[in-house]
């Protein structure tokens, strides 16, 4: 407290009346100010401190700034989204950003990231050995998504997700660098993926009364989960909720990576690095233009899927979500159909086509086929390498396969794997009876016999029973909308259309209206709608 050259300095607790009174009396003596004036100033100071404390206790609102695109950026992004060869463009741009090989993994990861716009997004686990490039694959996919629509953590505690109620994760990507870092949060991740939300009831102190009470925390889902792991054995419950991507660990891929790494230091490599930011900005802007529509699949009742295992109930949903994601990504090339709900609301849906199903089938054969394999990808890879090694040995020595024996040292020198890695996966093959262990003649250690003839090596990359799209095309079966091939739902140039363009685009018997804000013509086909729903309201 200061008045001219006179002052009083002391420490006090403003919440204690006795200390306030003592401070006012001593300050009045030292400064010569009237005690009533000092009481008023102390009261104002106490009130301001309480207001500040209340504001600090209030949770900060995390509101992402809306990114406003320039007209030039919008035109370029629309051109990308309307490219009939959009999937090819995505792979080309990955290569331009320095990601070589991994064609299926790159495309599946990109689509999974786009699926965050759906009500039930896909989830991805990238599994590989250490230094194989799993983190690089995840980082490259995340780089194509807008920064404001992704959240990345190195680790999560068991209760962390439950108390993120104030964080807006809806329609975003939750990336965790290592699955081991989220081991304690595994249960929460599983619930978030399957239930779409997390709720927890815990005890806490009421700030007003000081009494303990039950408090409820809730976090909405619709989160795309992205994990990487080096673990061979992953929690089965988490694993069957995710698409499993396996990094290519072949020698040929290593050579491609080495060539790409050397190319960065060439003049063209330096130019390519400078162009990378422009490529990433284009894709981020394009994804900002994607709207979270529902998906209507006119062919859904004709789809087929294997049903010999109970886990295929979940894998079937992954397959349907994959089709939906492809349609959502191509929403500027597809018809947007308004659907009237029972409560009178209008829900807009993008209409999937046979092209979306065909592309989903190609990815499902490898990705979902790998998920249904009975052994981890690295173990399967070792089995193939051992089968090749034994076949070459039998052919050179002209001996029967049953007579061929090999030690772990021989396998290590031939294949080039580390001893610890080889020991783990050989143990799994012995347990699964693909290898038979025999005591070595010299009395120490084991030698192995391959009890696998190489049959069905590609079975894990083929998912039998899916709809034959090409056969359906040849049959000429007409149903609903088939997308841009029929002229339905084509957007006008540069995201702007006129009523004349709408009339030209809409086929006979269909109503079309301009949706300039979204840069497309919306076609309403009442006959197709009634046919698809049996005349019922949807």
C-alpha positions as CSV (number, residue, x, y, z in Angstrom):
1,X,0.0,0.0,0.0
2,X,1.5,3.3,-1.1
3,X,0.5,7.0,-0.6
4,X,3.1,9.5,-2.0
5,X,6.4,8.6,-0.4
6,X,4.8,6.7,2.4
7,X,4.0,3.0,2.1
8,X,3.1,-0.2,4.1
9,X,4.3,-3.6,3.0
10,X,2.9,-6.8,4.5
11,X,1.7,-10.3,3.5
12,X,-1.9,-11.4,4.1
13,X,-4.6,-13.9,3.2
14,X,-7.5,-11.9,1.7
15,X,-10.0,-14.6,2.7
16,X,-9.3,-14.1,6.5
17,X,-11.1,-11.2,8.1
18,X,-8.6,-10.8,11.0
19,X,-5.7,-10.4,8.6
20,X,-7.6,-7.9,6.5
21,X,-8.4,-5.8,9.6
22,X,-4.8,-5.9,10.8
23,X,-3.5,-4.8,7.4
24,X,-6.0,-1.9,7.2
25,X,-5.0,-0.6,10.6
26,X,-1.3,-0.8,10.1
27,X,-1.5,0.6,6.5
28,X,-3.6,3.6,7.9
29,X,-1.0,4.3,10.5
30,X,1.9,4.1,8.0
31,X,0.4,5.9,5.0
32,X,-1.9,8.4,6.8
33,X,-4.9,7.3,4.6
34,X,-8.4,6.9,6.2
35,X,-9.2,3.3,7.2
36,X,-12.6,3.4,5.4
37,X,-10.9,4.2,2.1
38,X,-8.5,1.3,2.6
39,X,-11.4,-1.1,3.5
40,X,-13.1,-0.1,0.2
41,X,-9.9,-0.8,-1.8
42,X,-9.3,-4.1,-0.1
43,X,-12.9,-5.2,-0.8
44,X,-12.4,-4.3,-4.5
45,X,-9.1,-6.3,-4.6
46,X,-10.8,-9.3,-3.0
47,X,-13.7,-9.2,-5.5
48,X,-11.3,-9.0,-8.5
49,X,-9.2,-11.9,-7.1
50,X,-12.3,-14.1,-6.8
51,X,-13.4,-13.3,-10.4
52,X,-9.9,-14.1,-11.7
53,X,-9.9,-17.4,-9.7
54,X,-13.3,-18.4,-11.1
55,X,-12.1,-17.7,-14.7
56,X,-9.0,-19.7,-14.2
57,X,-11.0,-22.6,-12.9
58,X,-13.3,-22.6,-15.9
59,X,-12.2,-25.1,-18.6
60,X,-10.7,-23.4,-21.6
61,X,-12.8,-23.8,-24.7
62,X,-10.8,-25.4,-27.5
63,X,-12.2,-24.0,-30.7
64,X,-10.3,-24.7,-33.9
65,X,-10.0,-21.7,-36.1
66,X,-11.9,-22.1,-39.3
67,X,-9.5,-22.2,-42.3
68,X,-10.8,-19.9,-45.1
69,X,-9.7,-20.9,-48.5
70,X,-9.0,-18.5,-51.3
71,X,-10.8,-18.8,-54.6
72,X,-7.7,-20.2,-56.2
73,X,-7.3,-22.8,-53.5
74,X,-11.0,-23.8,-53.8
75,X,-10.7,-24.2,-57.6
76,X,-7.6,-26.4,-57.3
77,X,-9.2,-28.5,-54.5
78,X,-12.4,-29.0,-56.5
79,X,-10.4,-30.1,-59.5
80,X,-8.7,-32.7,-57.5
81,X,-11.9,-34.1,-55.9
82,X,-13.5,-34.2,-59.4
83,X,-10.7,-36.0,-61.0
84,X,-12.1,-39.4,-62.4
85,X,-8.7,-40.9,-61.5
86,X,-8.7,-39.6,-58.0
87,X,-7.2,-42.7,-56.4
88,X,-4.4,-42.8,-58.9
89,X,-3.7,-39.1,-58.2
90,X,-3.4,-39.9,-54.5
91,X,-0.8,-42.6,-55.1
92,X,1.1,-40.3,-57.5
93,X,1.1,-37.5,-54.9
94,X,2.4,-39.9,-52.2
95,X,5.3,-40.8,-54.5
96,X,5.9,-37.1,-55.1
97,X,6.2,-36.6,-51.4
98,X,8.9,-39.3,-51.1
99,X,6.8,-42.3,-50.0
100,X,7.8,-45.3,-52.3
101,X,6.0,-48.6,-52.6
102,X,3.3,-49.6,-50.1
103,X,0.6,-48.8,-52.6
104,X,-2.2,-50.6,-50.8
105,X,-1.1,-49.3,-47.4
106,X,-1.0,-45.7,-48.6
107,X,-4.4,-45.8,-50.2
108,X,-6.0,-47.6,-47.3
109,X,-4.5,-45.3,-44.8
110,X,-5.7,-42.2,-46.8
111,X,-9.2,-43.6,-47.0
112,X,-9.2,-44.5,-43.3
113,X,-8.3,-40.9,-42.6
114,X,-11.2,-39.6,-44.8
115,X,-13.5,-42.0,-43.0
116,X,-13.4,-39.7,-40.0
117,X,-16.2,-37.8,-41.7
118,X,-18.5,-40.8,-41.3
119,X,-20.5,-41.5,-38.2
120,X,-18.6,-44.8,-37.8
121,X,-15.0,-44.2,-38.9
122,X,-12.5,-47.0,-39.7
123,X,-9.5,-47.7,-37.3
124,X,-6.0,-48.7,-38.4
125,X,-3.1,-50.4,-36.8
126,X,0.3,-50.4,-38.7
127,X,2.3,-53.4,-37.6
128,X,5.9,-54.1,-38.4
129,X,9.3,-54.8,-36.9
130,X,11.4,-51.9,-35.6
131,X,12.8,-49.5,-38.2
132,X,10.7,-51.0,-41.0
133,X,8.9,-47.7,-41.6
134,X,5.5,-48.0,-39.7
135,X,5.8,-44.6,-38.2
136,X,6.9,-43.0,-41.5
137,X,3.8,-44.5,-43.1
138,X,1.5,-43.1,-40.4
139,X,3.2,-39.7,-40.6
140,X,2.9,-39.5,-44.4
141,X,-0.8,-40.3,-44.2
142,X,-1.3,-37.7,-41.4
143,X,0.6,-35.1,-43.5
144,X,-2.2,-35.2,-46.1
145,X,-4.9,-34.3,-43.6
146,X,-5.6,-30.8,-42.2
147,X,-3.7,-30.1,-39.0
148,X,-6.9,-28.9,-37.2
149,X,-8.6,-32.3,-37.8
150,X,-6.0,-34.5,-36.2
151,X,-4.6,-35.1,-32.7
152,X,-1.5,-37.0,-32.0
153,X,-0.1,-38.4,-28.7
154,X,3.0,-40.4,-27.8
155,X,1.1,-42.2,-25.0
156,X,-2.2,-42.2,-23.2
157,X,-3.0,-43.2,-19.6
158,X,-5.8,-45.5,-18.7
159,X,-8.3,-42.7,-17.8
160,X,-7.1,-40.0,-20.1
161,X,-9.8,-40.4,-22.8
162,X,-12.6,-40.3,-20.3
163,X,-11.6,-36.9,-19.0
164,X,-11.2,-35.3,-22.5
165,X,-14.8,-34.2,-22.5
166,X,-13.9,-30.6,-23.3
167,X,-11.7,-31.7,-26.3
168,X,-13.6,-31.8,-29.5
169,X,-12.5,-35.0,-31.2
170,X,-15.6,-35.6,-33.3
171,X,-14.8,-36.3,-36.9
172,X,-11.1,-36.1,-36.2
173,X,-8.1,-38.5,-36.2
174,X,-6.7,-39.7,-32.9
175,X,-3.1,-40.9,-33.7
176,X,-1.0,-42.7,-31.1
177,X,2.7,-43.2,-32.1
178,X,3.1,-46.6,-30.4
179,X,0.4,-49.0,-29.3
180,X,2.5,-49.8,-26.2
181,X,2.0,-46.2,-25.2
182,X,-1.7,-46.7,-25.2
183,X,-1.7,-50.1,-23.6
184,X,-3.4,-48.8,-20.4
185,X,-6.0,-47.0,-22.6
186,X,-6.8,-50.1,-24.7
187,X,-10.2,-50.6,-23.1
188,X,-11.2,-47.0,-23.7
189,X,-10.0,-47.2,-27.3
190,X,-12.1,-50.3,-27.9
191,X,-15.2,-48.7,-26.5
192,X,-14.6,-45.5,-28.4
193,X,-14.3,-47.5,-31.7
194,X,-17.4,-49.7,-31.1
195,X,-19.7,-47.6,-29.1
196,X,-18.9,-44.2,-30.5
197,X,-18.7,-42.5,-27.1
198,X,-17.1,-42.8,-23.6
199,X,-18.8,-42.2,-20.3
200,X,-17.5,-42.4,-16.8
201,X,-18.9,-41.6,-13.3
202,X,-16.4,-40.6,-10.7
203,X,-16.5,-38.8,-7.3
204,X,-15.3,-35.2,-7.0
205,X,-15.7,-32.2,-4.6
206,X,-18.5,-29.7,-5.3
207,X,-16.6,-26.3,-5.4
208,X,-19.6,-24.5,-3.9
209,X,-20.4,-26.8,-0.9
210,X,-17.2,-28.7,-0.5
211,X,-19.1,-32.0,-0.3
212,X,-18.2,-35.1,-2.3
213,X,-20.6,-35.9,-5.2
214,X,-20.8,-38.1,-8.3
215,X,-19.8,-36.4,-11.5
216,X,-20.3,-37.7,-15.0
217,X,-17.9,-37.2,-17.9
218,X,-18.8,-37.9,-21.5
219,X,-16.8,-37.8,-24.7
220,X,-18.4,-38.2,-28.1
221,X,-16.8,-40.5,-30.5
222,X,-16.8,-40.7,-34.4
223,X,-13.0,-40.7,-34.0
224,X,-10.7,-42.3,-36.5
225,X,-8.1,-44.2,-34.5
226,X,-4.5,-44.6,-35.9
227,X,-2.0,-46.8,-34.1
228,X,1.4,-48.3,-34.9
229,X,3.0,-51.2,-33.1
230,X,6.0,-53.6,-33.2
231,X,4.2,-56.1,-31.0
232,X,3.6,-59.6,-32.5
233,X,0.7,-60.3,-30.2
234,X,-1.9,-57.5,-30.1
235,X,-5.0,-57.4,-27.9
236,X,-7.5,-59.5,-29.9
237,X,-10.4,-57.3,-29.0
238,X,-8.6,-54.2,-30.3
239,X,-7.2,-56.0,-33.3
240,X,-10.6,-57.2,-34.7
241,X,-11.9,-53.6,-34.5
242,X,-9.1,-52.3,-36.8
243,X,-7.7,-52.7,-40.3
244,X,-4.2,-54.1,-40.0
245,X,-1.6,-52.7,-42.4
246,X,1.7,-54.5,-42.6
247,X,4.8,-52.6,-43.9
248,X,6.6,-54.2,-46.8
249,X,9.9,-55.6,-45.2
250,X,11.2,-57.2,-48.4
251,X,14.7,-56.6,-49.7
252,X,13.3,-55.0,-52.8
253,X,11.5,-52.4,-50.8
254,X,14.6,-51.6,-48.8
255,X,16.4,-51.0,-52.1
256,X,13.6,-48.7,-53.3
257,X,13.8,-46.7,-50.0
258,X,17.6,-46.4,-50.3
259,X,17.3,-45.1,-53.9
260,X,14.7,-42.6,-52.8
261,X,16.8,-41.5,-49.8
262,X,19.8,-40.9,-52.1
263,X,17.6,-39.1,-54.6
264,X,16.8,-36.4,-52.0
265,X,20.3,-35.1,-52.4
266,X,20.1,-34.6,-56.1
267,X,19.1,-31.4,-57.8
268,X,15.7,-32.9,-58.8
269,X,15.3,-34.3,-55.3
270,X,15.7,-30.8,-53.8
271,X,13.1,-29.4,-56.3
272,X,10.8,-32.3,-55.4
273,X,11.2,-31.4,-51.7
274,X,10.2,-27.8,-52.4
275,X,7.1,-29.0,-54.3
276,X,6.0,-31.3,-51.5
277,X,4.5,-28.5,-49.4
278,X,2.2,-27.5,-52.3
279,X,1.0,-31.1,-52.8
280,X,0.2,-31.5,-49.2
281,X,-1.6,-28.2,-49.1
282,X,-3.7,-29.2,-52.0
283,X,-4.9,-32.4,-50.3
284,X,-5.5,-30.7,-47.0
285,X,-7.7,-28.1,-48.7
286,X,-9.5,-30.9,-50.6
287,X,-10.3,-32.7,-47.4
288,X,-11.6,-29.5,-45.8
289,X,-14.2,-29.3,-48.6
290,X,-15.5,-32.8,-47.9
291,X,-18.8,-32.8,-46.0
292,X,-19.9,-35.5,-43.5
293,X,-22.7,-36.9,-45.6
294,X,-24.5,-40.2,-45.0
295,X,-24.0,-42.9,-47.6
296,X,-26.7,-44.6,-49.6
297,X,-25.7,-47.8,-51.4
298,X,-28.3,-48.9,-53.9
299,X,-26.5,-52.3,-54.3
300,X,-26.2,-53.1,-50.6
301,X,-28.7,-56.0,-50.8
302,X,-26.6,-57.7,-53.5
303,X,-23.4,-57.5,-51.6
304,X,-21.9,-60.7,-50.2
305,X,-19.2,-61.5,-47.6
306,X,-17.7,-64.6,-46.0
307,X,-19.6,-65.8,-43.0
308,X,-17.6,-68.9,-41.7
309,X,-16.2,-67.0,-38.6
310,X,-18.0,-64.9,-36.0
311,X,-15.4,-62.1,-36.3
312,X,-16.6,-61.6,-39.9
313,X,-19.5,-59.8,-38.4
314,X,-17.2,-56.9,-37.6
315,X,-15.1,-57.4,-40.7
316,X,-18.3,-57.1,-42.8
317,X,-18.9,-53.6,-41.3
318,X,-15.3,-52.6,-42.2
319,X,-16.0,-53.7,-45.7
320,X,-19.2,-51.6,-45.8
321,X,-17.5,-48.6,-44.3
322,X,-14.7,-48.9,-46.9
323,X,-17.3,-48.6,-49.7
324,X,-18.9,-45.7,-47.9
325,X,-15.6,-43.9,-47.5
326,X,-14.8,-44.3,-51.2
327,X,-18.2,-42.8,-52.1
328,X,-17.7,-40.0,-49.5
329,X,-14.2,-39.1,-51.0
330,X,-15.8,-38.9,-54.5
331,X,-18.8,-36.9,-53.3
332,X,-18.2,-34.2,-55.9
333,X,-18.5,-36.9,-58.6
334,X,-21.6,-38.5,-57.1
335,X,-25.3,-37.8,-56.8
336,X,-26.3,-36.2,-53.5
337,X,-29.8,-37.5,-52.6
338,X,-31.9,-35.9,-49.9
339,X,-33.7,-38.5,-47.7
340,X,-36.7,-37.6,-45.7
341,X,-36.7,-39.1,-42.2
342,X,-39.7,-40.1,-40.1
343,X,-39.4,-37.0,-38.0
344,X,-39.5,-34.8,-41.0
345,X,-35.8,-34.0,-41.1
346,X,-34.0,-34.1,-44.5
347,X,-30.7,-36.0,-44.4
348,X,-28.4,-35.7,-47.4
349,X,-26.6,-38.8,-48.6
350,X,-24.0,-39.4,-51.2
351,X,-24.9,-42.3,-53.5
352,X,-22.3,-45.1,-53.9
353,X,-21.7,-46.7,-57.3
354,X,-20.4,-49.9,-58.7
355,X,-17.0,-48.2,-59.1
356,X,-16.8,-47.7,-55.4
357,X,-17.7,-51.3,-54.7
358,X,-15.1,-52.5,-57.2
359,X,-12.3,-50.4,-55.6
360,X,-13.4,-51.6,-52.1
361,X,-13.2,-55.2,-53.3
362,X,-9.6,-54.7,-54.6
363,X,-8.5,-53.3,-51.2
364,X,-10.6,-55.8,-49.2
365,X,-8.9,-58.8,-50.8
366,X,-5.6,-57.8,-49.4
367,X,-6.3,-55.8,-46.3
368,X,-9.3,-57.7,-44.9
369,X,-7.8,-61.0,-46.2
370,X,-4.7,-60.2,-44.2
371,X,-6.8,-59.5,-41.1
372,X,-8.4,-62.9,-41.3
373,X,-5.1,-64.7,-41.6
374,X,-4.5,-67.1,-38.6
375,X,-0.9,-65.8,-38.0
376,X,0.7,-62.3,-37.7
377,X,2.1,-60.9,-41.0
378,X,5.7,-61.2,-39.9
379,X,5.2,-64.9,-39.0
380,X,3.6,-65.5,-42.4
381,X,6.5,-63.8,-44.1
382,X,9.0,-66.0,-42.3
383,X,7.0,-69.1,-43.3
384,X,7.2,-68.1,-47.0
385,X,10.9,-67.5,-46.7
386,X,11.5,-70.8,-45.0
387,X,9.4,-72.6,-47.6
388,X,11.5,-71.0,-50.4
389,X,14.8,-71.9,-48.6
390,X,13.8,-75.6,-48.1
391,X,12.5,-75.9,-51.7
392,X,15.8,-74.6,-53.0
393,X,17.8,-76.9,-50.7
394,X,15.7,-80.0,-51.7
395,X,16.0,-79.2,-55.4
396,X,19.8,-78.8,-55.2
397,X,20.4,-81.9,-53.1
398,X,17.6,-83.9,-54.9
399,X,16.1,-84.9,-51.6
400,X,12.6,-85.2,-50.2
401,X,11.1,-82.3,-48.2
402,X,10.5,-84.6,-45.2
403,X,14.3,-85.3,-45.0
404,X,15.3,-81.6,-45.0
405,X,16.4,-80.2,-41.7
406,X,17.7,-76.7,-40.8
407,X,18.9,-75.0,-37.7
408,X,18.1,-71.5,-36.6
409,X,21.6,-70.4,-37.4
410,X,21.2,-71.6,-41.0
411,X,17.8,-69.9,-41.3
412,X,19.3,-66.7,-39.8
413,X,22.2,-66.6,-42.3
414,X,20.0,-67.4,-45.3
415,X,17.1,-65.0,-44.4
416,X,19.1,-62.2,-42.7
417,X,16.8,-61.7,-39.7
418,X,17.9,-60.9,-36.2
419,X,18.2,-63.9,-33.8
420,X,15.6,-62.6,-31.4
421,X,13.1,-61.9,-34.1
422,X,13.7,-65.3,-35.7
423,X,13.4,-67.1,-32.3
424,X,9.9,-65.5,-31.7
425,X,8.4,-66.3,-35.0
426,X,9.9,-69.8,-35.3
427,X,8.4,-70.5,-31.9
428,X,5.0,-69.4,-33.2
429,X,5.3,-71.7,-36.3
430,X,6.2,-74.6,-34.0
431,X,3.2,-74.0,-31.8
432,X,1.0,-73.8,-34.9
433,X,2.5,-77.0,-36.3
434,X,3.9,-75.5,-39.5
435,X,7.4,-76.5,-38.2
436,X,8.4,-79.7,-36.4
437,X,11.2,-79.4,-33.9
438,X,13.8,-82.3,-33.6
439,X,16.6,-82.7,-31.2
440,X,19.9,-82.1,-33.0
441,X,22.2,-85.1,-33.5
442,X,25.0,-83.5,-31.5
443,X,22.7,-83.3,-28.5
444,X,22.4,-79.5,-28.2
445,X,19.7,-77.3,-29.6
446,X,17.1,-78.2,-32.2
447,X,16.7,-78.6,-36.0
448,X,13.5,-78.0,-37.8
449,X,11.4,-79.8,-40.4
450,X,9.0,-77.8,-42.5
451,X,5.6,-79.3,-42.3
452,X,4.1,-76.9,-44.9
453,X,4.0,-77.5,-48.6
454,X,3.5,-73.9,-49.7
455,X,-0.2,-74.4,-50.6
456,X,-2.5,-71.4,-50.4
457,X,0.3,-68.9,-50.0
458,X,-1.9,-66.2,-51.5
459,X,-5.1,-67.2,-49.6
460,X,-4.7,-64.5,-47.1
461,X,-4.8,-61.9,-49.9
462,X,-8.0,-63.1,-51.3
463,X,-11.4,-62.7,-49.7
464,X,-13.8,-65.1,-51.3
465,X,-17.5,-64.5,-51.8
466,X,-17.5,-60.8,-52.7
467,X,-19.8,-59.3,-55.3
468,X,-18.6,-59.8,-58.8
469,X,-18.9,-56.2,-60.0
470,X,-17.9,-56.8,-63.6
471,X,-20.4,-59.6,-64.0
472,X,-23.1,-57.2,-62.7
473,X,-22.0,-54.6,-65.2
474,X,-22.2,-57.0,-68.1
475,X,-25.7,-58.1,-67.0
476,X,-26.9,-54.6,-67.6
477,X,-28.8,-54.5,-64.3
478,X,-30.0,-51.0,-63.7
479,X,-30.6,-49.9,-60.1
480,X,-30.7,-46.4,-58.6
481,X,-27.9,-44.2,-59.6
482,X,-24.6,-45.3,-61.1
483,X,-22.8,-42.0,-60.6
484,X,-21.1,-39.8,-63.3
485,X,-21.4,-42.4,-66.0
486,X,-25.2,-41.7,-66.2
487,X,-24.6,-37.9,-66.0
488,X,-26.3,-37.8,-62.5
489,X,-24.8,-35.4,-59.9
490,X,-22.0,-33.9,-62.0
491,X,-20.9,-30.6,-60.5
492,X,-20.4,-27.6,-62.7
493,X,-17.0,-26.1,-63.5
494,X,-15.2,-24.3,-60.6
495,X,-17.9,-25.2,-58.1
496,X,-20.5,-22.8,-59.7
497,X,-23.5,-23.9,-61.8
498,X,-26.6,-22.3,-63.2
499,X,-30.2,-23.4,-63.4
500,X,-29.6,-24.1,-67.1
501,X,-26.8,-26.4,-66.2
502,X,-29.0,-28.1,-63.7
503,X,-31.7,-28.7,-66.3
504,X,-29.1,-30.2,-68.7
505,X,-27.6,-32.5,-66.0
506,X,-30.8,-33.9,-64.7
507,X,-32.2,-36.8,-66.8
508,X,-35.9,-36.8,-67.8
509,X,-38.2,-37.3,-64.9
510,X,-35.8,-36.0,-62.3
511,X,-35.7,-32.7,-60.5
512,X,-32.5,-30.8,-60.0
513,X,-31.7,-27.7,-58.1
514,X,-28.6,-25.6,-57.7
515,X,-26.5,-26.0,-54.6
516,X,-23.9,-23.3,-55.2
517,X,-22.5,-23.4,-51.7
518,X,-21.4,-26.9,-52.2
519,X,-20.4,-26.5,-55.9
520,X,-22.7,-29.1,-57.4
521,X,-26.1,-29.9,-58.8
522,X,-28.3,-32.0,-56.5
523,X,-30.6,-34.4,-58.3
524,X,-33.8,-35.7,-56.7
525,X,-35.0,-38.9,-58.3
526,X,-38.3,-39.7,-56.8
527,X,-38.9,-42.9,-58.8
528,X,-35.5,-44.4,-57.9
529,X,-36.0,-43.3,-54.3
530,X,-39.4,-45.1,-54.1
531,X,-38.0,-48.2,-55.8
532,X,-35.1,-48.4,-53.5
533,X,-37.3,-48.1,-50.4
534,X,-40.3,-50.0,-51.5
535,X,-42.4,-46.9,-51.5
536,X,-41.8,-46.4,-47.8
537,X,-40.5,-43.3,-46.1
538,X,-36.8,-43.7,-45.0
